[in-house]
Amino acid sequence: MITVSGLELRAGARILLSDTTLRVQPGDRIGLVGRNGAGKTTTLKVLAGEGQPYSGEIDRRGAVGYLPQDPRTGDLQVTARDRVLSARGLDVLMAQMAEIEAKLAISPEDRLVRRYGALEDQFASLGGYAAEAEAARICANLGLPDRVLAQTIGTLSGGQRRRIELARILFRDAAENGGGILLLDEPTNHLDADSITWLRGFLAGHKGGLIVISHDASLLEAVVNKVWFLDATRSVVDVYNVGWKTYQEQRETDERRRRRERANAEKKAGALMAQADKMRAKATKTVAAQNMARRAEKLLSGLEDSRVADKVAKVRFPSPSPCGKTPLTAAGLSKSYGSLEIFTDVNVAVDRGSRVAILGLNGAGKTTLLRMLGGLLKPDTGEIRPGHGLRLGYYAQEHETLDVDRSVLDHMRSAAFEQSDTELRKILGAFLFSGDDVDKPAGVLSGGEKTRLALATLVCSGANVLLLDEPTNNLDPVSREQVLDAIARYPGAIVLVTHDPGAVLALKPDRAILLPDGDEDAWSDDLLELVELA
């Protein structure tokens, strides 16, 4: 289904993969894992045919469904329902049938009747109205009700657009009887608990090929039967033909074996070199000493490389600038898209150092409200009033504040124009951007790298109010813990939107705003369940 030979991938001068051979066959459900920035997203993109390898051959056979981390825009005027149906060409047929129906109501010409009959036959061969119902069921299972499907893509949040793309891929795969190839990059992002449970079951029963990148260990445990570990330190993919739990055990066993073999070899090589040094003092034993030294070198050269411990970004948030008692307030905010009302008459007051969680089900308008507070979206009614000394820091879940054409360093310059490049490079180094990495355009960064860049720009902002929209998405477990620690330690005000209960526990909110009603209440741990459901 997918065969890879001699594959080499590069990010600038850095080699991600070298001379790699891989195969994906029907029934393979592969978890592609590795630290943030190792090249997982780049690898998946190239396997999908949406990126070019530095060298090597990739042979794809069968339908491929690819879900990237960032939602595709496409035609923003098409409805969400038509976007999903377009996976099988049903959207075009339904539009043509509706057009002819309107003409037949005026003039029932034989030509139109025949044309309508031919379209109807074609529609039926593709599953017809049963297929439309099937698409609606898939969407509902991903938290996309009929009212969302009736909206145009341009009115949806980034999370909703991504779920529409996932629904489209799964709907197309169902037409292949589950025999196609699915390449999914963090498919559980933006899904509530029920949708994640449904997706696990769907993927576990997938008959075709599957490669999934995910930091959701429960998904990997339930779905994958093989693991590809992308080792950034060696530019290789280690293939484990086992499930997730067994992989973790085998990898730890492999590491212990490598360490034991290296320790033993280094001990023997050290003894040989010490003996060789003694023998060199005697002219008659020079050749023997050289042979002994070569044996020591051979002992070390035959060892497998030990994996170097992954570097971890030192995540911290800015020291907040001084501000008044209430640096940010908003009153009477509302937002609608056409006849669809998202929320109305929402009031917000963010006091100095306060901790606010915005809660609500998918589609309730959490990201919309945060974008309004950040000045990226205008409300239909109401106003947002900055208080004395307000400095905002906004972290966007889809990284839309990053300019894909600008470099990593340019983003930092814009965030802190008063700081020198040396100072900015030092901050970037703490976030694992070093050397030529700072000259990369943001558009080529992986999801985890974009997250680190967005967080790095906050560090030098001096913000005293942070607006954080899903800050733990796309992060490996160690990096996630770093972000949670930064949230817990930050002394300024935070307004948080998240599906991650751990982020809420780190925040320790004092208040919650419940959408779409906009009710504000003191925090209660009873609300924690709503975080997972949202």
C-alpha positions as CSV (number, residue, x, y, z in Angstrom):
1,M,0.0,0.0,0.0
2,I,2.9,2.3,0.9
3,T,6.5,1.3,0.2
4,V,9.4,3.6,1.1
5,S,13.0,2.9,0.0
6,G,16.1,5.0,0.4
7,L,14.2,7.8,2.0
8,E,16.1,10.9,3.2
9,L,14.3,13.8,4.8
10,R,15.9,17.1,5.8
11,A,14.9,20.3,7.6
12,G,17.4,22.8,6.4
13,A,20.8,21.4,7.0
14,R,19.6,18.9,9.6
15,I,19.0,15.3,8.5
16,L,15.7,14.0,9.9
17,L,15.9,10.5,8.2
18,S,18.7,8.8,6.3
19,D,18.4,5.9,3.9
20,T,15.2,4.6,5.4
21,T,13.1,1.7,4.2
22,L,9.5,1.3,5.4
23,R,6.4,-0.5,4.4
24,V,2.7,-0.1,5.3
25,Q,0.4,-3.0,4.5
26,P,-3.3,-3.7,5.0
27,G,-4.0,-4.3,8.7
28,D,-1.0,-2.3,9.8
29,R,-2.0,0.3,12.4
30,I,1.2,2.1,13.1
31,G,1.9,4.7,15.9
32,L,4.5,7.2,14.7
33,V,6.2,8.5,17.8
34,G,9.2,10.6,18.8
35,R,10.0,13.8,20.6
36,N,8.6,17.2,19.4
37,G,10.6,18.4,16.4
38,A,12.0,14.9,15.5
39,G,10.3,15.0,12.1
40,K,7.0,13.1,12.6
41,T,4.8,15.6,10.9
42,T,7.3,16.1,8.0
43,T,7.5,12.3,7.6
44,L,3.7,11.9,7.5
45,K,3.3,14.8,5.1
46,V,5.9,13.3,2.7
47,L,4.2,9.9,2.9
48,A,0.9,11.5,2.0
49,G,2.4,13.1,-1.1
50,E,2.1,16.7,0.1
51,G,5.8,17.1,0.7
52,Q,8.9,16.2,-1.3
53,P,11.7,14.0,0.2
54,Y,15.3,15.0,-0.2
55,S,15.9,11.7,-1.9
56,G,14.3,8.2,-2.1
57,E,11.2,6.5,-3.6
58,I,7.7,6.3,-2.2
59,D,5.1,4.0,-3.9
60,R,1.5,4.5,-2.9
61,R,-1.3,2.1,-3.9
62,G,-4.9,2.7,-2.9
63,A,-6.8,5.7,-1.6
64,V,-5.0,7.9,0.9
65,G,-6.7,10.1,3.5
66,Y,-4.4,12.6,5.2
67,L,-5.3,14.8,8.2
68,P,-2.7,17.5,8.8
69,Q,-2.4,19.3,12.1
70,D,-3.5,22.6,10.7
71,P,-7.0,22.8,9.2
72,R,-7.2,23.3,5.4
73,T,-9.2,26.3,4.3
74,G,-10.4,25.4,0.9
75,D,-13.5,27.1,-0.2
76,L,-14.7,29.0,2.8
77,Q,-18.2,29.6,1.3
78,V,-19.1,25.8,1.0
79,T,-21.2,24.3,3.8
80,A,-19.6,21.9,6.2
81,R,-22.0,19.2,5.0
82,D,-21.0,19.6,1.4
83,R,-17.4,19.5,2.4
84,V,-17.8,16.1,3.9
85,L,-20.0,14.8,1.1
86,S,-17.4,16.0,-1.5
87,A,-15.2,13.1,-0.4
88,R,-17.5,10.9,-2.6
89,G,-18.6,13.6,-5.1
90,L,-22.1,13.6,-3.6
91,D,-22.1,17.4,-3.1
92,V,-21.8,18.1,-6.8
93,L,-24.5,15.6,-7.7
94,M,-26.9,17.0,-5.1
95,A,-26.4,20.5,-6.3
96,Q,-27.0,19.5,-9.9
97,M,-30.2,17.6,-8.9
98,A,-31.5,20.6,-6.9
99,E,-30.8,22.9,-9.9
100,I,-32.8,20.6,-12.3
101,E,-35.6,20.2,-9.7
102,A,-36.0,23.9,-9.7
103,K,-36.2,24.0,-13.5
104,L,-38.6,21.1,-13.7
105,A,-41.0,23.0,-11.4
106,I,-41.2,25.7,-14.0
107,S,-41.0,23.5,-17.2
108,P,-41.1,19.7,-17.1
109,E,-39.1,19.2,-20.3
110,D,-38.2,15.6,-21.4
111,R,-34.6,16.6,-21.7
112,L,-34.5,17.7,-18.0
113,V,-36.4,14.6,-16.9
114,R,-33.8,12.3,-18.6
115,R,-30.9,14.4,-17.2
116,Y,-32.4,14.2,-13.7
117,G,-32.9,10.4,-14.0
118,A,-29.3,9.9,-15.0
119,L,-28.1,12.0,-12.1
120,E,-30.3,10.1,-9.7
121,D,-28.9,6.8,-10.9
122,Q,-25.4,8.1,-10.4
123,F,-26.4,9.4,-7.0
124,A,-27.9,6.0,-6.0
125,S,-24.7,4.2,-7.2
126,L,-22.7,6.2,-4.7
127,G,-24.9,5.4,-1.8
128,G,-27.5,8.1,-2.3
129,Y,-29.4,9.4,0.7
130,A,-28.2,6.5,2.9
131,A,-24.6,7.8,2.3
132,E,-25.8,11.3,3.3
133,A,-27.2,9.8,6.6
134,E,-23.9,7.9,7.1
135,A,-21.9,11.2,6.7
136,A,-24.2,12.8,9.3
137,R,-23.7,10.0,11.7
138,I,-19.9,10.2,11.4
139,C,-20.1,14.0,12.0
140,A,-22.3,13.6,15.0
141,N,-19.9,11.1,16.5
142,L,-17.2,13.7,16.1
143,G,-19.2,16.4,17.9
144,L,-20.6,18.1,14.8
145,P,-24.4,18.4,15.0
146,D,-26.7,19.3,12.1
147,R,-26.7,23.0,12.9
148,V,-22.9,23.1,12.4
149,L,-23.1,21.1,9.1
150,A,-25.5,23.8,7.8
151,Q,-22.8,26.5,8.4
152,T,-20.2,27.6,5.8
153,I,-16.6,26.6,6.5
154,G,-15.6,30.2,7.0
155,T,-17.9,30.6,10.0
156,L,-16.4,27.6,11.9
157,S,-13.7,27.6,14.5
158,G,-10.3,26.0,13.7
159,G,-11.3,23.0,15.8
160,Q,-14.6,22.5,14.0
161,R,-12.8,22.8,10.6
162,R,-10.4,20.1,11.6
163,R,-13.2,17.8,12.7
164,I,-14.9,18.4,9.4
165,E,-11.7,17.3,7.6
166,L,-11.5,14.2,9.8
167,A,-15.1,13.4,9.1
168,R,-14.5,13.8,5.4
169,I,-11.6,11.4,5.5
170,L,-13.5,8.7,7.5
171,F,-16.6,9.1,5.3
172,R,-14.4,8.5,2.2
173,D,-12.7,5.5,3.9
174,A,-16.1,4.0,4.7
175,A,-16.8,3.9,0.9
176,E,-13.6,1.8,0.5
177,N,-15.0,-0.6,3.1
178,G,-12.3,0.6,5.5
179,G,-9.5,-0.6,3.1
180,G,-7.9,2.7,2.4
181,I,-4.8,4.3,3.9
182,L,-5.3,6.8,6.8
183,L,-2.5,9.2,7.7
184,L,-3.6,11.1,10.8
185,D,-1.7,13.8,12.6
186,E,-3.0,14.3,16.2
187,P,-6.6,13.2,15.3
188,T,-7.9,13.6,18.9
189,N,-7.1,17.4,19.1
190,H,-10.4,19.3,19.7
191,L,-12.4,16.1,20.3
192,D,-14.5,15.7,23.5
193,A,-14.3,12.5,25.6
194,D,-17.2,10.8,23.8
195,S,-15.8,11.5,20.4
196,I,-12.3,10.2,21.3
197,T,-13.9,7.0,22.6
198,W,-15.8,6.6,19.3
199,L,-12.7,7.3,17.2
200,R,-10.7,4.7,19.1
201,G,-13.2,2.1,18.2
202,F,-13.4,3.2,14.5
203,L,-9.6,3.1,14.1
204,A,-9.2,-0.1,16.0
205,G,-11.5,-1.8,13.4
206,H,-9.8,-0.2,10.4
207,K,-8.8,-2.9,7.8
208,G,-6.5,-0.8,5.6
209,G,-3.2,0.9,6.5
210,L,-3.0,3.4,9.3
211,I,-0.3,5.7,10.5
212,V,-1.2,7.9,13.5
213,I,0.8,10.6,15.3
214,S,-0.6,11.1,18.7
215,H,0.4,12.1,22.2
216,D,-2.8,10.4,23.5
217,A,-1.4,7.2,25.1
218,S,-4.9,5.7,25.5
219,L,-5.5,6.0,21.8
220,L,-2.2,4.4,20.9
221,E,-2.8,1.6,23.4
222,A,-6.3,0.9,22.0
223,V,-5.4,1.2,18.3
224,V,-1.9,0.5,17.2
225,N,-0.3,-2.9,16.5
226,K,3.1,-1.6,15.4
227,V,5.2,1.4,16.5
228,W,7.7,3.4,14.5
229,F,10.0,5.4,16.8
230,L,11.6,8.3,15.0
231,D,15.0,8.8,16.7
232,A,16.1,12.3,16.1
233,T,19.6,11.7,17.5
234,R,20.3,8.9,15.0
235,S,18.1,10.0,12.0
236,V,16.5,6.6,11.9
237,V,13.1,4.9,12.4
238,D,13.2,2.0,14.8
239,V,10.4,-0.5,13.9
240,Y,8.6,-2.4,16.6
241,N,6.1,-5.0,15.3
242,V,4.2,-5.0,18.6
243,G,1.4,-3.1,20.3
244,W,1.9,0.0,22.4
245,K,2.4,-1.5,25.8
246,T,4.8,-4.2,24.6
247,Y,6.7,-1.5,22.6
248,Q,7.3,0.5,25.7
249,E,8.6,-2.5,27.5
250,Q,10.8,-3.5,24.6
251,R,12.2,0.0,24.2
252,E,13.1,0.1,27.9
253,T,14.7,-3.3,27.6
254,D,16.7,-2.2,24.5
255,E,17.9,0.8,26.3
256,R,19.1,-1.2,29.3
257,R,20.8,-3.7,27.0
258,R,22.6,-0.8,25.1
259,R,23.8,0.8,28.3
260,R,25.0,-2.6,29.7
261,E,26.8,-3.5,26.5
262,R,28.5,-0.1,26.3
263,A,29.5,-0.2,29.9
264,N,31.1,-3.6,29.5
265,A,32.8,-2.6,26.2
266,E,34.1,0.6,27.6
267,K,35.5,-1.3,30.6
268,K,37.3,-3.9,28.4
269,A,38.5,-1.2,26.0
270,G,39.8,0.9,28.9
271,A,41.8,-2.1,30.2
272,L,43.2,-2.8,26.7
273,M,44.2,0.8,26.2
274,A,45.9,0.9,29.6
275,Q,47.9,-2.2,28.8
276,A,48.7,-0.8,25.3
277,D,50.1,2.4,26.9
278,K,52.4,0.3,29.2
279,M,53.6,-1.8,26.2
280,R,54.4,1.2,24.1
281,A,57.2,2.1,26.5
282,K,59.1,-1.0,25.2
283,A,60.3,-0.8,21.6
284,T,60.0,-4.5,21.1
285,K,56.3,-4.4,21.9
286,T,55.2,-1.4,19.8
287,V,53.4,-3.6,17.2
288,A,51.6,-5.5,19.9
289,A,50.5,-2.3,21.6
290,Q,49.1,-1.0,18.3
291,N,47.1,-4.2,17.8
292,M,45.8,-4.0,21.3
293,A,44.7,-0.4,20.7
294,R,42.9,-1.4,17.5
295,R,41.1,-4.1,19.4
296,A,39.9,-1.5,21.8
297,E,38.6,0.8,19.0
298,K,36.9,-2.2,17.4
299,L,35.1,-3.0,20.6
300,L,33.6,0.5,20.8
301,S,32.9,0.9,17.1
302,G,30.7,-2.3,17.0
303,L,28.3,-0.9,19.6
304,E,24.8,0.4,18.8
305,D,24.5,4.1,19.5
306,S,23.0,4.8,22.9
307,R,20.0,7.1,22.7
308,V,20.7,10.5,24.0
309,A,18.1,11.8,26.4
310,D,15.7,14.1,24.6
311,K,16.2,17.8,25.3
312,V,13.3,19.5,26.9
313,A,12.2,23.1,26.4
314,K,12.5,25.3,29.5
315,V,9.0,26.8,29.3
316,R,8.3,29.8,31.4
317,F,5.9,32.7,31.0
318,P,6.8,36.4,31.1
319,S,7.3,38.5,34.2
320,P,4.1,40.5,34.1
321,S,4.3,44.3,33.7
322,P,2.7,46.4,36.4
323,C,-1.0,47.1,35.8
324,G,-4.2,48.4,37.4
325,K,-6.6,46.4,39.6
326,T,-8.7,45.3,36.5
327,P,-6.6,45.4,33.4
328,L,-9.3,43.9,31.1
329,T,-13.1,44.1,31.0
330,A,-15.7,43.4,28.4
331,A,-19.5,44.0,28.5
332,G,-22.5,42.9,26.4
333,L,-20.5,40.8,23.9
334,S,-22.4,38.8,21.3
335,K,-21.6,36.9,18.1
336,S,-23.7,35.4,15.4
337,Y,-23.0,33.9,12.0
338,G,-26.1,34.5,9.8
339,S,-29.1,33.3,11.8
340,L,-26.9,31.1,14.1
341,E,-26.4,32.8,17.4
342,I,-23.1,31.7,19.1
343,F,-23.6,33.6,22.4
344,T,-25.1,36.9,23.5
345,D,-24.6,39.4,26.3
346,V,-21.4,38.0,27.8
347,N,-19.6,40.1,30.4
348,V,-16.0,39.5,31.5
349,A,-13.8,41.2,34.1
350,V,-10.2,40.0,34.5
351,D,-8.6,41.3,37.7
352,R,-4.9,41.5,38.2
353,G,-3.5,38.0,38.9
354,S,-6.9,36.3,38.5
355,R,-7.4,32.8,37.0
356,V,-10.4,32.3,34.7
357,A,-11.5,29.2,32.9
358,I,-13.9,29.4,29.9
359,L,-16.1,26.3,29.7
360,G,-18.7,25.0,27.3
361,L,-19.4,22.2,24.9
362,N,-17.8,22.2,21.4
363,G,-19.2,25.0,19.3
364,A,-20.3,27.1,22.3
365,G,-17.9,29.9,21.3
366,K,-15.0,29.5,23.7
367,T,-12.3,30.3,21.1
368,T,-14.5,33.0,19.6
369,L,-14.7,34.8,23.0
370,L,-11.0,34.5,23.5
371,R,-10.3,35.9,20.0
372,M,-12.5,38.9,20.9
373,L,-10.7,39.5,24.1
374,G,-7.4,39.3,22.2
375,G,-8.6,41.9,19.6
376,L,-8.5,39.4,16.7
377,L,-12.3,39.3,16.2
378,K,-14.9,42.1,16.5
379,P,-18.1,41.4,18.5
380,D,-21.5,42.0,17.0
381,T,-22.4,44.0,20.1
382,G,-20.7,45.2,23.2
383,E,-17.2,46.5,23.8
384,I,-13.8,45.5,25.2
385,R,-12.1,48.0,27.5
386,P,-8.4,47.8,28.3
387,G,-7.5,48.8,31.9
388,H,-4.5,50.7,33.1
389,G,-1.2,49.1,32.0
390,L,-2.8,46.2,30.1
391,R,-0.4,44.1,28.1
392,L,-2.0,41.1,26.4
393,G,-0.4,37.8,25.5
394,Y,-2.5,35.6,23.2
395,Y,-1.8,31.9,22.5
396,A,-3.9,30.7,19.6
397,Q,-4.8,27.0,19.3
398,E,-4.3,26.9,15.5
399,H,-1.3,29.2,15.6
400,E,-3.0,31.7,13.3
401,T,-1.0,34.5,14.9
402,L,2.1,33.1,13.3
403,D,3.0,34.3,9.8
404,V,4.0,31.2,7.8
405,D,6.4,33.2,5.6
406,R,8.3,34.9,8.5
407,S,11.2,33.2,10.2
408,V,11.3,32.1,13.9
409,L,13.7,35.0,14.7
410,D,11.5,37.5,13.0
411,H,8.6,36.5,15.1
412,M,10.6,37.1,18.2
413,R,11.8,40.5,16.9
414,S,8.2,41.6,16.5
415,A,7.3,40.4,20.0
416,A,10.2,42.2,21.6
417,F,11.7,44.8,19.3
418,E,13.7,46.4,22.2
419,Q,15.7,43.2,22.7
420,S,18.9,42.3,20.8
421,D,19.1,39.3,18.6
422,T,21.6,37.8,21.0
423,E,19.0,38.0,23.8
424,L,16.3,36.6,21.6
425,R,18.5,33.7,20.5
426,K,19.1,32.9,24.1
427,I,15.3,32.7,24.8
428,L,14.9,30.6,21.6
429,G,17.6,28.3,22.7
430,A,15.7,27.5,25.9
431,F,12.8,26.6,23.6
432,L,15.1,24.3,21.6
433,F,15.6,26.6,18.6
434,S,19.3,26.9,18.0
435,G,21.7,27.6,15.1
436,D,20.0,27.7,11.7
437,D,16.6,26.7,13.2
438,V,15.9,30.4,14.0
439,D,16.0,31.2,10.3
440,K,13.3,28.6,9.4
441,P,10.0,30.1,8.2
442,A,7.1,29.3,10.6
443,G,5.3,27.4,7.8
444,V,7.7,24.5,7.8
445,L,7.6,23.9,11.6
446,S,5.8,20.9,13.1
447,G,2.8,21.4,15.4
448,G,5.0,21.0,18.5
449,E,7.6,23.4,17.1
450,K,4.9,26.0,16.4
451,T,3.6,25.6,19.9
452,R,7.2,26.2,21.3
453,L,7.6,29.3,19.1
454,A,4.2,30.7,20.1
455,L,5.1,30.2,23.8
456,A,8.6,31.7,23.2
457,T,7.0,34.9,21.9
458,L,5.0,35.2,25.0
459,V,8.1,35.1,27.2
460,C,9.5,38.4,26.0
461,S,6.1,40.1,25.8
462,G,5.9,41.3,29.4
463,A,2.2,40.4,29.2
464,N,0.2,40.7,32.4
465,V,-2.9,39.0,31.0
466,L,-2.4,35.7,29.1
467,L,-5.2,34.4,26.9
468,L,-4.4,30.7,26.4
469,D,-6.3,28.6,23.9
470,E,-5.5,24.8,24.2
471,P,-1.8,25.4,25.1
472,T,-1.1,21.7,25.7
473,N,-2.1,20.5,22.2
474,N,0.6,18.8,20.1
475,L,3.0,18.5,23.0
476,D,4.8,15.3,24.1
477,P,4.2,14.4,27.8
478,V,7.5,16.0,29.1
479,S,6.8,19.3,27.2
480,R,3.2,19.3,28.4
481,E,4.4,19.1,32.0
482,Q,6.7,22.1,31.4
483,V,3.7,24.1,30.2
484,L,1.5,23.0,33.1
485,D,4.3,24.1,35.5
486,A,4.6,27.5,33.8
487,I,0.8,28.0,34.1
488,A,1.0,27.1,37.8
489,R,3.9,29.5,38.5
490,Y,2.8,32.5,36.4
491,P,1.8,35.4,38.8
492,G,-0.2,37.4,36.2
493,A,-3.8,36.9,35.1
494,I,-4.7,33.9,32.8
495,V,-7.9,33.3,30.8
496,L,-7.8,29.6,29.7
497,V,-9.7,27.5,27.2
498,T,-8.8,23.8,27.3
499,H,-9.9,20.2,26.9
500,D,-7.1,19.1,29.2
501,P,-8.1,18.6,32.9
502,G,-4.4,18.8,33.9
503,A,-4.2,22.3,32.6
504,V,-7.2,23.4,34.7
505,L,-5.7,21.7,37.8
506,A,-2.5,23.6,37.1
507,L,-4.4,26.9,36.7
508,K,-6.4,26.5,39.9
509,P,-9.1,28.8,38.6
510,D,-11.0,31.2,40.9
511,R,-13.8,31.8,38.4
512,A,-15.4,30.1,35.4
513,I,-17.4,31.6,32.5
514,L,-20.0,29.1,31.1
515,L,-20.9,29.4,27.4
516,P,-23.1,29.9,25.5
517,D,-25.1,31.6,28.3
518,G,-22.2,33.6,29.6
519,D,-22.9,32.9,33.2
520,E,-19.9,33.7,35.5
521,D,-19.5,31.7,38.7
522,A,-16.9,30.9,41.4
523,W,-14.9,27.8,40.5
524,S,-16.0,24.5,41.8
525,D,-14.3,21.2,41.2
526,D,-17.6,19.8,40.1
527,L,-17.0,21.8,36.9
528,L,-13.9,19.7,36.1
529,E,-16.0,17.0,34.4
530,L,-17.3,19.7,32.0
531,V,-13.7,20.3,30.8
532,E,-13.4,16.7,29.5
533,L,-16.9,16.7,28.0
534,A,-16.1,20.0,26.2
